[in-house]
Amino acid sequence: MHDNAHATTPSGWRPDRLDRLEQLARDIGAIRVAVVFPVDGPSLTGALESQKRGLIVAVLIGPADRIRQVATDEGLDLGDTEIVEADTPELAAQMAVEMATSGKVEGLKKGALKTNILMHAVISEKAMRTARRISHVFAVDVSSYERLLFVSDAAINIRPDLGTLRDITANAIDLAHALGIERPKVALLSASENINEKIESTIFAAAICKMSDRGTIKGADVDGPLAMDLAISPRAAQIKGIKSDVAGYADILIVPDLVSGNILVKDLDYLANAETAGIVMGAVVPIALTSRADTVEQRCASAALVCLVAAKKRAEGKINER
């Protein structure tokens, strides 16, 4: 039964949905992941902790001496973790992509390098591409919402056109499926539930819904345009008379552009004390994109997402297709 009440008990306990992702990933078993340029404490700690928790088998790509020094400084035990020598972030990203396309790893994890360097290497390699546009999905655990929320795209596609928005939606649905959500509810967000020719996102949302009706987008209930309140609040939907399988109970929030999505996720993170994990979908292998401010727990949750998506790809025996 769907209910948007606070998912906490009187004692203040709340379910840790990101921890649940880790449990699911551990049940599957660790996958080989190339960790790109882990040359600072947070990125190396996150990689080794993800490995310790049984989520990944880390392949560290970067300057070996520098990685070993960071491990010493942070009191980390590298053990027999494989290190592949790469002097620069650019070379490390290129080598990681080569390992992914050759099947030596099933996922990538961002270390202490700029996102644009890693993604440039990914996008520049034709063998890393699929039929879909690459997009980013945040998994957001908000205590006041009864289920995990997925927000896309708040990190890669700045102002998506209709075709890109279709792929963003399909990628987010694929992630939900990989996490065991058989038929996620997808809300295409805008400022209003009404189609307004002056607000492009309302027109795009309506078009995406028709694609869903016709089977171009599969495996989810899709509705939009929906304002944020209508997407997550059954009460708001009831007051405004919106009858929808999605309104009030959205699993996935598709934002109209990167700016609005970025603001939304950081708002939830800093004002609602949400926990977040991030992943790039639509490439041959899933990619964990972490922020410099991410905690070890968030880094491990991102690794869990990569593990679950990689396992789904392996089970299907194919890359993402439209």
C-alpha positions as CSV (number, residue, x, y, z in Angstrom):
1,M,0.0,0.0,0.0
2,H,1.4,3.4,-1.0
3,D,1.5,6.1,1.7
4,N,3.5,9.2,1.7
5,A,3.7,9.5,5.5
6,H,7.0,9.7,7.2
7,A,8.8,6.4,7.0
8,T,9.9,6.6,10.6
9,T,8.7,4.9,13.8
10,P,7.9,6.8,17.0
11,S,11.4,5.8,18.2
12,G,12.9,7.8,15.3
13,W,14.2,4.7,13.5
14,R,14.2,5.0,9.7
15,P,15.0,2.4,7.1
16,D,18.4,2.8,5.5
17,R,17.5,2.2,1.8
18,L,21.1,2.7,0.6
19,D,22.2,0.0,2.9
20,R,19.6,-2.2,1.4
21,L,21.2,-1.6,-2.0
22,E,24.5,-2.8,-0.6
23,Q,22.8,-6.0,0.8
24,L,21.3,-6.7,-2.7
25,A,24.7,-6.1,-4.3
26,R,26.5,-8.4,-1.8
27,D,24.1,-11.2,-2.5
28,I,25.1,-11.0,-6.2
29,G,28.8,-10.9,-5.5
30,A,31.6,-8.5,-6.2
31,I,32.3,-7.3,-9.8
32,R,35.6,-6.0,-11.2
33,V,35.5,-2.2,-11.3
34,A,38.2,0.2,-12.5
35,V,38.7,3.0,-10.0
36,V,40.1,5.9,-12.0
37,F,42.8,8.0,-10.4
38,P,42.2,7.3,-6.6
39,V,44.9,9.6,-5.4
40,D,43.3,11.3,-2.4
41,G,42.0,9.9,0.9
42,P,38.2,10.0,0.2
43,S,38.4,8.3,-3.2
44,L,40.9,5.6,-2.1
45,T,39.0,5.0,1.1
46,G,35.7,4.7,-0.7
47,A,37.2,2.2,-3.2
48,L,38.8,0.0,-0.6
49,E,35.8,0.1,1.7
50,S,33.6,-0.9,-1.3
51,Q,35.9,-3.8,-1.9
52,K,36.0,-4.7,1.8
53,R,32.2,-4.8,1.9
54,G,32.1,-7.3,-1.0
55,L,30.7,-4.9,-3.6
56,I,33.6,-4.7,-6.0
57,V,37.0,-6.1,-6.8
58,A,38.9,-2.8,-7.3
59,V,41.4,-2.2,-10.0
60,L,43.2,1.0,-9.1
61,I,44.4,3.0,-12.1
62,G,46.8,5.8,-11.4
63,P,50.4,6.6,-10.2
64,A,51.3,3.6,-8.1
65,D,53.7,5.4,-5.8
66,R,51.2,8.2,-5.1
67,I,48.4,5.7,-4.4
68,R,50.6,3.8,-2.0
69,Q,51.5,7.0,-0.2
70,V,47.9,8.0,0.2
71,A,47.2,4.5,1.6
72,T,50.0,5.0,4.1
73,D,48.9,8.5,5.1
74,E,45.3,7.3,5.6
75,G,46.2,4.1,7.4
76,L,44.7,2.0,4.6
77,D,45.7,-1.6,3.8
78,L,46.0,-2.1,0.0
79,G,46.6,-5.8,0.5
80,D,46.8,-7.5,-2.9
81,T,44.6,-4.9,-4.7
82,E,45.7,-4.5,-8.3
83,I,47.3,-1.2,-9.3
84,V,47.6,-0.3,-13.0
85,E,50.2,2.5,-13.6
86,A,48.9,5.7,-15.1
87,D,50.7,9.0,-14.6
88,T,47.9,11.4,-15.4
89,P,44.1,11.6,-15.0
90,E,43.7,11.6,-18.7
91,L,45.7,8.4,-19.2
92,A,44.0,6.7,-16.3
93,A,40.6,7.5,-17.7
94,Q,41.7,6.2,-21.2
95,M,43.1,3.0,-19.7
96,A,39.9,2.5,-17.7
97,V,37.8,2.8,-20.8
98,E,40.0,0.4,-22.6
99,M,39.6,-2.1,-19.8
100,A,35.8,-1.7,-20.0
101,T,35.5,-2.1,-23.7
102,S,37.8,-5.2,-23.7
103,G,35.7,-6.8,-20.9
104,K,38.4,-6.7,-18.2
105,V,36.1,-4.8,-15.9
106,E,32.3,-4.5,-15.7
107,G,32.1,-1.0,-14.2
108,L,34.0,2.3,-13.7
109,K,34.3,4.3,-10.5
110,K,35.4,8.0,-10.4
111,G,38.4,8.8,-8.2
112,A,40.1,12.1,-7.6
113,L,39.8,13.5,-11.1
114,K,37.4,16.0,-12.7
115,T,34.2,14.5,-14.0
116,N,34.7,16.0,-17.5
117,I,38.0,14.2,-17.9
118,L,36.5,10.8,-17.2
119,M,33.4,11.4,-19.2
120,H,35.4,12.8,-22.2
121,A,37.3,9.5,-22.3
122,V,34.0,7.6,-22.1
123,I,32.2,9.6,-24.8
124,S,35.2,9.7,-27.1
125,E,35.4,5.9,-27.3
126,K,32.9,4.7,-29.8
127,A,32.9,1.2,-28.3
128,M,31.6,2.6,-25.0
129,R,28.5,3.9,-26.6
130,T,25.1,2.2,-26.9
131,A,22.0,3.1,-28.8
132,R,21.1,5.5,-26.0
133,R,22.5,8.8,-24.8
134,I,24.5,8.6,-21.6
135,S,22.7,10.1,-18.6
136,H,23.2,10.3,-14.8
137,V,20.8,9.1,-12.1
138,F,20.8,10.0,-8.5
139,A,19.4,7.5,-6.0
140,V,18.0,9.7,-3.1
141,D,17.0,8.3,0.3
142,V,14.7,10.9,1.9
143,S,13.4,9.9,5.3
144,S,10.1,11.7,4.8
145,Y,9.3,9.7,1.6
146,E,8.3,6.0,1.8
147,R,10.6,4.8,-1.0
148,L,13.9,5.5,-2.7
149,L,13.7,8.4,-5.2
150,F,15.6,8.5,-8.5
151,V,16.3,11.9,-10.0
152,S,17.6,12.3,-13.6
153,D,19.4,14.0,-15.2
154,A,21.1,16.3,-12.8
155,A,24.7,15.9,-13.8
156,I,25.4,15.4,-17.5
157,N,22.8,16.6,-20.0
158,I,22.4,20.3,-19.6
159,R,19.3,21.1,-21.7
160,P,18.0,17.8,-23.1
161,D,16.0,17.8,-26.3
162,L,13.1,15.4,-26.7
163,G,15.2,12.5,-27.9
164,T,17.7,12.9,-25.1
165,L,14.9,13.2,-22.5
166,R,13.4,9.9,-23.9
167,D,16.8,8.2,-23.3
168,I,17.2,9.8,-19.8
169,T,13.8,8.3,-18.9
170,A,14.6,4.9,-20.3
171,N,17.9,4.8,-18.6
172,A,16.3,5.6,-15.2
173,I,13.8,2.9,-15.7
174,D,16.6,0.4,-16.4
175,L,18.2,1.3,-13.2
176,A,15.0,0.8,-11.3
177,H,14.6,-2.6,-12.9
178,A,18.2,-3.6,-11.9
179,L,17.3,-2.8,-8.3
180,G,14.2,-5.0,-8.4
181,I,11.5,-2.4,-9.0
182,E,9.5,-4.2,-11.6
183,R,7.2,-1.4,-12.7
184,P,8.5,2.0,-11.4
185,K,6.3,5.1,-11.5
186,V,7.9,7.9,-13.5
187,A,7.0,11.6,-13.1
188,L,8.0,14.1,-15.8
189,L,8.5,17.2,-13.8
190,S,7.6,20.8,-14.8
191,A,6.1,23.8,-13.2
192,S,2.5,22.8,-13.9
193,E,0.4,19.8,-14.7
194,N,-1.1,21.7,-17.7
195,I,0.5,21.7,-21.1
196,N,1.6,25.3,-21.9
197,E,3.2,26.1,-25.2
198,K,5.4,28.7,-23.5
199,I,6.9,26.1,-21.2
200,E,8.8,23.6,-23.3
201,S,9.1,21.0,-20.6
202,T,5.3,20.5,-20.4
203,I,5.3,19.7,-24.1
204,F,8.2,17.3,-23.8
205,A,6.6,15.6,-20.9
206,A,3.4,15.0,-22.8
207,A,5.3,13.6,-25.7
208,I,7.2,11.2,-23.4
209,C,3.9,10.0,-22.0
210,K,2.6,9.3,-25.5
211,M,5.9,7.4,-26.2
212,S,5.1,5.3,-23.2
213,D,1.5,4.7,-24.3
214,R,2.8,3.5,-27.7
215,G,5.5,1.2,-26.3
216,T,8.6,3.3,-27.3
217,I,9.3,3.5,-23.5
218,K,8.6,0.3,-21.7
219,G,8.4,-1.2,-18.2
220,A,7.0,1.7,-16.2
221,D,4.0,3.8,-15.5
222,V,4.7,7.3,-16.9
223,D,2.9,10.5,-16.3
224,G,3.5,14.2,-16.9
225,P,3.8,17.1,-16.9
226,L,3.5,17.0,-13.1
227,A,4.6,19.7,-10.6
228,M,6.8,18.4,-7.8
229,D,4.0,18.4,-5.2
230,L,1.8,16.3,-7.5
231,A,4.6,13.8,-8.1
232,I,5.2,13.0,-4.5
233,S,2.1,14.1,-2.5
234,P,-1.1,12.0,-2.7
235,R,-2.8,14.9,-0.8
236,A,-1.8,17.5,-3.4
237,A,-3.0,15.2,-6.2
238,Q,-6.3,14.7,-4.4
239,I,-6.9,18.4,-3.7
240,K,-6.1,19.2,-7.4
241,G,-8.2,16.4,-8.7
242,I,-5.4,14.6,-10.5
243,K,-6.2,11.0,-11.3
244,S,-3.1,9.1,-12.1
245,D,-1.2,5.9,-11.4
246,V,1.9,8.0,-10.8
247,A,0.8,11.2,-9.0
248,G,1.7,11.1,-5.3
249,Y,3.8,7.9,-5.6
250,A,6.6,8.6,-8.0
251,D,9.7,6.4,-7.9
252,I,11.5,8.3,-10.6
253,L,11.6,12.1,-11.1
254,I,12.7,13.2,-14.6
255,V,13.7,16.9,-14.4
256,P,13.6,19.2,-17.4
257,D,17.2,20.3,-17.3
258,L,20.4,19.9,-15.3
259,V,20.1,23.1,-13.4
260,S,16.7,22.3,-11.9
261,G,17.8,18.7,-11.2
262,N,21.0,19.8,-9.5
263,I,19.1,22.2,-7.3
264,L,16.5,19.6,-6.4
265,V,19.1,17.0,-5.3
266,K,21.2,19.4,-3.3
267,D,18.1,20.8,-1.7
268,L,17.1,17.3,-0.6
269,D,20.7,16.6,0.5
270,Y,21.3,19.7,2.6
271,L,17.8,20.7,3.8
272,A,16.1,17.3,4.1
273,N,19.1,15.3,5.2
274,A,18.8,12.9,2.3
275,E,21.5,10.4,1.4
276,T,22.5,10.1,-2.2
277,A,24.3,7.9,-4.6
278,G,25.0,8.5,-8.3
279,I,25.5,6.4,-11.4
280,V,25.9,7.0,-15.1
281,M,23.7,4.8,-17.3
282,G,23.6,4.3,-21.1
283,A,27.2,3.3,-21.6
284,V,28.5,-0.2,-22.2
285,V,29.3,-0.4,-18.5
286,P,27.8,1.5,-15.5
287,I,29.9,4.3,-14.0
288,A,29.9,5.5,-10.4
289,L,30.2,9.3,-10.3
290,T,31.1,10.5,-6.9
291,S,31.4,14.1,-5.6
292,R,34.4,15.3,-3.6
293,A,31.9,15.9,-0.7
294,D,30.5,12.4,-0.7
295,T,30.9,10.3,2.4
296,V,32.3,6.8,2.4
297,E,28.7,5.5,2.8
298,Q,27.6,7.4,-0.3
299,R,30.7,6.1,-2.3
300,C,29.8,2.5,-1.2
301,A,26.2,3.0,-2.2
302,S,27.3,4.2,-5.7
303,A,29.5,1.1,-6.0
304,A,26.5,-1.0,-5.1
305,L,24.5,0.6,-7.9
306,V,27.3,-0.2,-10.3
307,C,27.3,-3.8,-9.1
308,L,23.5,-4.3,-9.5
309,V,23.4,-2.7,-13.0
310,A,26.4,-4.7,-14.2
311,A,24.8,-7.9,-12.9
312,K,21.6,-7.1,-14.8
313,K,23.6,-6.5,-18.0
314,R,25.4,-9.8,-17.5
315,A,22.2,-11.7,-16.9
316,E,20.7,-10.2,-20.1
317,G,23.9,-10.8,-22.1
318,K,23.5,-7.6,-23.9
319,I,24.2,-3.8,-23.7
320,N,21.5,-1.2,-23.3
321,E,19.2,-1.0,-26.3
322,R,16.4,1.3,-27.2
